Amino acid sequence: MASFYNDKLAFIHVPKTGGSWVMQALSAAGVPFKTMGEGAASHVAWNDMPRRPFTFGFVREPATWYRSYWSYVRKAEEVSDNALDRLVVESRDFPEFVERVCSELRGSVSNMYDHYFGPPGAIDFIGHYESLADDLLKALASAGQPVDAQAIRNCKPFNVSTEKPELTPQLRASIADAERPAIERFGYDLDSSHGVTGARRSPSGSPSS
């Protein structure tokens, strides 16, 4: 699914952070929008989006992002030639994939978020996958976009992976160490790399009280 925009807002769709559900939910709620490109070209970074009064997107805790991405590539009919996909294909199992990612492609998720969202303050709101409906409604309210909130909340999960390899404490710790920039910037639990801490982030991704 794609990044999209209308006259009030622009949405930056980062892979595996709930963007497909966001589009389904907005369609169900009757919010009009135009999509950007197709395939890989539909994932557009902050500095390539059409200028709009309000720009937003979502992040996901790195450990569950890697698990979701692993499952996605494993069941894909066609696999790209990027380095992360190659590691999925070459690894015997999820623990080996995590070990190789943390040593060979350290900080991949953190770098991806920086690519799509730019430095803190570059876009207006960065929500969390872990509170997708609530944060989407916050973003829409901030953008001044009228919406049927109940239609958003009633939208069922979409494009969810069925294969969920175990995230052991050891794997979580390895990912937390490798993805410290993303965990710190977006307010995740630094010790376990699991869940969002009580000190949530402001719309720009900077710390707030």
C-alpha positions in Angstrom: 0.0 0.0 0.0 1.1 3.6 -0.7 1.8 6.9 0.9 -1.1 9.3 0.3 -2.3 12.8 0.6 -5.3 15.1 0.4 -5.8 18.9 0.8 -5.3 18.7 4.6 -2.6 16.1 5.1 0.1 13.8 3.8 0.8 10.4 5.1 4.3 8.8 4.9 3.9 5.0 4.7 6.9 3.3 6.2 6.9 -0.5 5.4 5.5 -2.8 8.1 4.2 -0.1 10.4 0.5 -0.4 9.8 0.1 1.8 6.8 -2.1 -0.7 4.9 -4.5 -0.6 7.9 -4.4 3.2 8.0 -5.5 3.3 4.3 -8.2 0.7 4.9 -9.5 2.6 7.9 -9.6 6.0 6.2 -11.4 4.5 3.2 -14.0 2.9 5.5 -14.4 6.3 7.3 -15.0 8.0 3.9 -11.8 10.1 4.0 -10.7 11.0 0.4 -7.1 10.8 -0.6 -4.8 10.3 -3.5 -2.0 7.6 -3.5 1.6 8.0 -4.4 3.1 5.7 -7.1 3.1 1.9 -7.1 5.2 -0.8 -5.5 8.5 0.5 -4.0 7.8 3.9 -5.5 4.7 4.2 -3.3 6.9 4.6 -0.1 7.9 8.2 -0.3 10.3 10.0 2.1 9.4 13.2 3.9 11.3 15.5 1.5 9.6 14.0 -1.5 6.0 14.3 -0.3 3.7 17.0 -1.7 3.6 19.9 0.7 0.6 19.8 2.9 -0.5 21.6 6.1 0.0 18.4 8.1 2.3 15.4 7.6 2.3 12.3 9.6 3.5 8.6 9.8 4.0 5.7 12.1 6.9 3.8 13.6 7.0 0.3 15.1 9.1 -1.1 17.9 12.2 -2.5 16.2 12.1 -6.1 17.5 8.5 -6.7 16.2 9.4 -4.8 13.0 12.1 -7.3 12.3 9.8 -10.2 13.1 7.1 -8.9 10.8 9.6 -8.2 8.0 11.1 -11.7 8.4 7.6 -13.3 8.0 6.7 -11.0 5.1 9.8 -11.9 3.1 9.6 -15.6 3.9 6.1 -15.9 2.3 6.8 -13.4 -0.6 6.5 -14.9 -4.1 9.3 -12.6 -5.3 12.2 -11.3 -3.1 14.1 -8.1 -3.9 17.9 -7.9 -4.0 18.3 -5.6 -1.1 20.6 -6.5 1.7 17.9 -7.2 4.3 15.9 -9.5 2.0 19.1 -11.4 1.2 19.7 -12.0 4.9 16.2 -13.4 5.4 16.7 -15.8 2.5 20.2 -16.8 3.6 19.4 -17.3 7.3 18.3 -20.8 8.5 15.9 -19.3 11.1 14.8 -16.1 12.8 17.5 -16.1 15.5 20.2 -16.4 12.9 18.6 -13.6 10.9 18.6 -11.3 14.0 22.2 -12.2 14.8 23.3 -11.3 11.2 21.2 -8.1 11.1 22.7 -6.9 14.3 26.2 -7.5 13.2 26.1 -6.9 9.4 23.3 -4.3 9.0 23.3 -2.7 12.4 20.8 0.1 12.8 18.7 -0.7 9.7 15.4 0.2 11.3 16.8 3.4 12.9 18.3 4.4 9.5 15.0 3.6 7.7 13.1 5.9 10.1 15.6 8.7 9.6 15.3 8.3 5.9 11.5 8.5 5.8 10.9 11.0 8.5 14.1 13.1 8.5 15.4 14.8 11.6 13.2 15.6 14.6 10.7 18.2 13.6 10.7 17.5 9.9 7.2 16.2 9.9 4.3 17.1 12.2 3.3 13.8 13.9 4.9 10.4 14.4 2.5 7.8 15.9 3.2 4.3 17.2 2.0 1.0 15.6 1.3 -0.2 19.1 -1.5 2.4 19.5 -2.4 2.7 15.9 -6.1 3.6 16.1 -5.6 6.1 18.9 -2.6 7.8 17.3 -4.3 7.9 13.9 -7.3 9.7 15.4 -4.9 12.1 17.1 -3.2 12.8 13.8 -6.4 13.4 12.0 -7.7 15.8 14.7 -4.4 17.7 14.6 -4.8 18.0 10.8 -8.3 19.2 11.0 -9.6 16.2 9.0 -13.2 15.4 9.8 -13.6 11.7 10.4 -16.0 9.0 11.7 -14.0 7.9 14.7 -16.1 4.8 15.3 -15.5 3.7 11.7 -11.8 3.9 12.3 -12.0 1.9 15.5 -14.2 -0.7 13.9 -11.7 -1.4 11.1 -10.4 -4.9 11.4 -6.6 -5.8 11.3 -5.3 -5.9 7.8 -2.3 -7.7 6.2 -1.2 -9.2 9.5 1.5 -11.9 9.5 0.5 -15.3 10.7 4.1 -16.5 11.2 5.4 -15.1 14.4 8.7 -16.5 15.5 9.5 -16.2 19.2 11.2 -13.0 20.4 13.3 -14.3 23.3 14.8 -11.8 25.8 18.2 -12.4 24.2 16.9 -11.5 20.8 15.2 -8.4 22.1 18.3 -7.3 23.9 20.4 -7.7 20.8 17.9 -5.7 18.7 17.6 -3.0 21.4 21.4 -2.6 21.4 21.6 -2.4 17.6 18.6 -0.1 17.3 19.2 2.2 20.2 18.7 5.4 18.1 15.2 4.5 17.1 14.2 3.2 20.5 15.4 6.4 22.2 14.0 8.8 19.6 10.5 7.3 19.6 10.1 6.5 23.2 10.3 2.7 23.4 11.4 0.8 26.5 15.2 0.9 26.2 15.7 -2.1 28.6 13.5 -4.6 26.9 12.9 -3.0 23.5 9.2 -3.8 24.1 6.3 -1.3 24.4 6.2 2.4 24.6 7.4 4.1 27.8 5.3 6.4 29.9 7.3 9.4 28.5 5.7 9.5 25.1 7.0 11.6 22.3 5.7 14.8 20.9 4.3 15.0 17.3 7.7 15.8 15.9 9.4 12.8 17.6 11.1 14.9 20.2 10.8 14.1 23.9 7.8 15.6 25.7 6.7 15.5 29.3 
